Amino acid sequence: MASRRTQDTNVCGVTAAISVIDGKWKTWLLWLLESGPRRPGELRRELPGISEKVLSQALREMVEDGLVHREAHDVLPPKTVYSLTDSGRELSGLLGPLSDWGHRRLDRLAEARTAS
């Protein structure tokens, strides 16, 4: 579970960082939440293919890891809003250069395939 991952102090820093964004959806969720708070239904609509169960699990883990803040409003129907914490915004900013590197790598792979 998420809390076990983040409490293990015997791993390198990169492993600790990657452990909180592992999986298919967490980086997408960081990217979406970077533009402002969202309700779960909004997130589901913007992430075609994600199930409600997987979305709930990813958000729960991100809350446990301190990346996302969950605010539940006591109204009918129930309203829950998710937003990035300072730590989540910091991590999201760090993912930009990693994404740039990834795109450059994909470009190099495509060029290599074309050249062969």
C-alpha positions as a LaTeX table, in Angstrom:
\begin{tabular}{lrrr}
\hline
Residue & $x$ (\AA) & $y$ (\AA) & $z$ (\AA) \\
\hline
Met1 & 0.00 & 0.00 & 0.00 \\
Ala2 & 1.05 & 3.61 & $-0.44$ \\
Ser3 & 2.05 & 4.25 & 3.17 \\
Arg4 & 4.44 & 1.29 & 3.16 \\
Arg5 & 6.11 & 2.61 & $-0.01$ \\
Thr6 & 6.72 & 6.08 & 1.33 \\
Gln7 & 7.97 & 4.95 & 4.74 \\
Asp8 & 10.74 & 2.72 & 3.39 \\
Thr9 & 13.88 & 4.80 & 3.98 \\
Asn10 & 16.20 & 2.13 & 2.54 \\
Val11 & 15.56 & 2.98 & $-1.11$ \\
Cys12 & 17.21 & 5.51 & $-3.38$ \\
Gly13 & 15.51 & 8.84 & $-3.92$ \\
Val14 & 14.52 & 8.07 & $-7.51$ \\
Thr15 & 12.80 & 4.85 & $-6.41$ \\
Ala16 & 10.98 & 6.76 & $-3.66$ \\
Ala17 & 9.81 & 9.38 & $-6.15$ \\
Ile18 & 8.71 & 6.88 & $-8.78$ \\
Ser19 & 6.83 & 4.80 & $-6.22$ \\
Val20 & 4.28 & 7.59 & $-5.73$ \\
Ile21 & 3.59 & 7.99 & $-9.46$ \\
Asp22 & 3.65 & 4.35 & $-10.50$ \\
Gly23 & 0.82 & 3.03 & $-12.59$ \\
Lys24 & $-0.91$ & 4.22 & $-15.70$ \\
Trp25 & $-3.03$ & 7.06 & $-14.31$ \\
Lys26 & $-1.22$ & 8.98 & $-11.57$ \\
Thr27 & 0.86 & 11.19 & $-13.85$ \\
Trp28 & $-2.28$ & 11.99 & $-15.87$ \\
Leu29 & $-4.11$ & 12.86 & $-12.66$ \\
Leu30 & $-1.28$ & 15.17 & $-11.59$ \\
Trp31 & $-1.39$ & 16.84 & $-14.98$ \\
Leu32 & $-5.18$ & 17.32 & $-14.86$ \\
Leu33 & $-5.19$ & 18.58 & $-11.26$ \\
Glu34 & $-2.40$ & 21.03 & $-12.06$ \\
Ser35 & $-4.98$ & 23.22 & $-13.79$ \\
Gly36 & $-7.21$ & 23.33 & $-10.72$ \\
Pro37 & $-9.49$ & 21.33 & $-8.40$ \\
Arg38 & $-11.68$ & 18.66 & $-9.97$ \\
Arg39 & $-14.52$ & 16.42 & $-8.96$ \\
Pro40 & $-14.19$ & 12.65 & $-9.56$ \\
Gly41 & $-16.77$ & 12.71 & $-12.36$ \\
Glu42 & $-14.80$ & 15.39 & $-14.20$ \\
Leu43 & $-11.62$ & 13.36 & $-13.87$ \\
Arg44 & $-13.36$ & 10.22 & $-15.15$ \\
Arg45 & $-14.67$ & 12.07 & $-18.21$ \\
Glu46 & $-11.21$ & 13.42 & $-18.99$ \\
Leu47 & $-9.55$ & 10.01 & $-18.64$ \\
Pro48 & $-11.33$ & 7.69 & $-21.05$ \\
Gly49 & $-10.77$ & 4.08 & $-20.11$ \\
Ile50 & $-10.30$ & 4.55 & $-16.37$ \\
Ser51 & $-12.76$ & 2.70 & $-14.19$ \\
Glu52 & $-14.35$ & 4.26 & $-11.13$ \\
Lys53 & $-12.56$ & 1.71 & $-8.93$ \\
Val54 & $-9.12$ & 2.44 & $-10.39$ \\
Leu55 & $-9.71$ & 6.20 & $-10.20$ \\
Ser56 & $-10.77$ & 5.94 & $-6.55$ \\
Gln57 & $-7.77$ & 3.77 & $-5.70$ \\
Ala58 & $-5.28$ & 6.08 & $-7.46$ \\
Leu59 & $-6.73$ & 9.18 & $-5.78$ \\
Arg60 & $-6.74$ & 7.45 & $-2.38$ \\
Glu61 & $-3.07$ & 6.51 & $-2.75$ \\
Met62 & $-2.19$ & 10.02 & $-3.90$ \\
Val63 & $-3.95$ & 11.46 & $-0.84$ \\
Glu64 & $-2.03$ & 9.02 & 1.40 \\
Asp65 & 1.22 & 10.03 & $-0.30$ \\
Gly66 & 0.50 & 13.72 & 0.31 \\
Leu67 & 0.20 & 14.69 & $-3.37$ \\
Val68 & $-3.53$ & 15.34 & $-3.47$ \\
His69 & $-5.97$ & 16.97 & $-1.04$ \\
Arg70 & $-9.48$ & 15.52 & $-0.77$ \\
Glu71 & $-12.22$ & 17.90 & 0.32 \\
Ala72 & $-15.62$ & 16.39 & 1.07 \\
His73 & $-18.53$ & 18.82 & 1.30 \\
Asp74 & $-21.46$ & 17.91 & 3.54 \\
Val75 & $-24.24$ & 18.52 & 1.01 \\
Leu76 & $-26.79$ & 16.44 & $-0.86$ \\
Pro77 & $-25.83$ & 14.98 & $-3.21$ \\
Pro78 & $-22.37$ & 14.45 & $-1.71$ \\
Lys79 & $-19.65$ & 16.56 & $-3.30$ \\
Thr80 & $-15.96$ & 15.68 & $-3.23$ \\
Val81 & $-13.23$ & 17.83 & $-4.76$ \\
Tyr82 & $-9.59$ & 16.88 & $-5.33$ \\
Ser83 & $-6.72$ & 19.33 & $-5.68$ \\
Leu84 & $-2.94$ & 19.23 & $-5.61$ \\
Thr85 & $-1.06$ & 19.85 & $-2.38$ \\
Asp86 & 2.16 & 21.87 & $-2.39$ \\
Ser87 & 4.04 & 18.58 & $-2.65$ \\
Gly88 & 1.88 & 17.50 & $-5.60$ \\
Arg89 & 2.50 & 20.82 & $-7.38$ \\
Glu90 & 6.23 & 20.46 & $-6.77$ \\
Leu91 & 6.24 & 16.92 & $-8.19$ \\
Ser92 & 4.12 & 17.97 & $-11.15$ \\
Gly93 & 6.65 & 20.69 & $-11.97$ \\
Leu94 & 9.47 & 18.17 & $-11.85$ \\
Leu95 & 7.68 & 15.84 & $-14.26$ \\
Gly96 & 7.81 & 18.45 & $-17.06$ \\
Pro97 & 11.54 & 17.96 & $-17.77$ \\
Leu98 & 11.13 & 14.19 & $-17.47$ \\
Ser99 & 8.32 & 14.34 & $-20.04$ \\
Asp100 & 10.53 & 16.41 & $-22.35$ \\
Trp101 & 13.27 & 13.80 & $-22.06$ \\
Gly102 & 10.77 & 11.05 & $-22.81$ \\
His103 & 9.56 & 12.81 & $-25.95$ \\
Arg104 & 13.16 & 13.32 & $-27.14$ \\
Arg105 & 13.81 & 9.61 & $-26.55$ \\
Leu106 & 10.72 & 8.63 & $-28.54$ \\
Asp107 & 11.84 & 10.90 & $-31.37$ \\
Arg108 & 15.29 & 9.26 & $-31.40$ \\
Leu109 & 13.71 & 5.79 & $-31.48$ \\
Ala110 & 11.44 & 6.80 & $-34.37$ \\
Glu111 & 14.43 & 8.23 & $-36.29$ \\
Ala112 & 16.41 & 5.03 & $-35.69$ \\
Arg113 & 13.52 & 2.90 & $-37.02$ \\
Thr114 & 13.20 & 5.11 & $-40.08$ \\
Ala115 & 16.96 & 4.92 & $-40.76$ \\
Ser116 & 17.05 & 1.12 & $-40.62$ \\
\hline
\end{tabular}
